[in-house]
Amino acid sequence: MTMVNMQKVIVIVGPTAVGKTKLSIELAKALDGEVINGDATQVYKELNIGAAKVTEEEKEGIPHHLIDFLDPKASFTVADFQTLAREKIQEITKRGKVPIIVGGTGLYIQSVLTQYEFAEQELDEHLRSQLEGYAMAFGNKALHNQLKEIDPESAKQIHMNNVRRVIRAIEVFKLTGQKFSETAFKKEPEYLYDAEIIGLSMERDLLYSRINLRVDLMIQQGLIDEAKMLFDKGIQNCQSVQAIGYKELYDYFNGILSKEEAINLIKQSSRRYAKRQMTWFRNKMNIHWFDMNGQNFAIKNEEILALIEGKGYLISNKYM
């Protein structure tokens, strides 16, 4: 399709701990750009360490949007993100800057870039209450198994602990007879922006090692205290603290897991999440991949900048 008059957007995707944040800052400096967060957990205030939010020092003065602005008790949907992110793209472009979306929540990012089709069916409160009761009585896995039976593709994409979305997927099927996985996107989505999508990948063992080290560092930085602060505030059974790193520690606080078990489970869950992220990105989006295995970051940065310059972006003189 033609890209005439379409707004330019840079997108950086990839699994957790692969180096997206560092690259986003370098590209923003080179392109006179501003960063739009594309991670579902980083929208919440007070979830800092576990969400791996970029620090003020790491930002190096680069403006960041849709990060650290939402009360942790609030819900946040794909539709919310789509609306806000598209507004930010407009604002940044009007200022003559380059919007750079960075994150690992693929559904959020794709909803912004493409003609995302939301399921508009009316909610059935009675059905929803039944499903919520079932999850409470028999557990998240049992509810997720219901989804797996009727819509295996959605079950692959939606984690069993994302109960709200599991319920929505089951609800859509029961109300309409359509699978949620078939209603979310057109088979060939139409892109609304001239998007250059850069993906960072890494050999699995190396990535998993980086994830384990990152979790250890989070613990050293005070993740347990951060999660306990949220727990003590009564921020429980909320969408925000279903995120990896918080839900495991909540089980520790509730006496379900030991501290060591909780930390090991955070590492395991993070590794599994990284695997799901890579599967999703490879299957759902057209991405220019860069292998980050043991590579000098400066060299990779030059390769990525060369690609972007070839697409018509102006690179700051100090990066040329």
HELIX and SHEET records of a PDB file:
HELIX    1   1 LYS A   20  LEU A   31  1                                  12    
HELIX    2   2 GLU A   56  LYS A   59  1                                   4    
HELIX    3   3 VAL A   78  LYS A   94  1                                  17    
HELIX    4   4 GLY A  106  LEU A  113  1                                   8    
HELIX    5   5 GLU A  125  PHE A  138  1                                  14    
HELIX    6   6 ASN A  140  ILE A  150  1                                  11    
HELIX    7   7 PRO A  152  GLN A  157  1                                   6    
HELIX    8   8 VAL A  163  THR A  176  1                                  14    
HELIX    9   9 PHE A  180  THR A  183  1                                   4    
HELIX   10  10 ARG A  204  GLN A  221  1                                  18    
HELIX   11  11 LEU A  223  ASP A  232  1                                  10    
HELIX   12  12 SER A  240  GLN A  242  5                                   3    
HELIX   13  13 LYS A  247  PHE A  253  1                                   7    
HELIX   14  14 LYS A  259  LYS A  284  1                                  26    
HELIX   15  15 PHE A  297  GLY A  310  1                                  14    
HELIX   16  16 ASN A  317  TYR A  319  5                                   3    
SHEET    1   A 6 HIS A  64  HIS A  65  0                                        
SHEET    2   A 6 GLY A  33  ASN A  37  1                                        
SHEET    3   A 6 VAL A  98  VAL A 102  1                                        
SHEET    4   A 6 LYS A   8  VAL A  13  1                                        
SHEET    5   A 6 ASP A 194  SER A 201  1                                        
SHEET    6   A 6 HIS A 288  ASP A 291  1                                        
END                                                                             
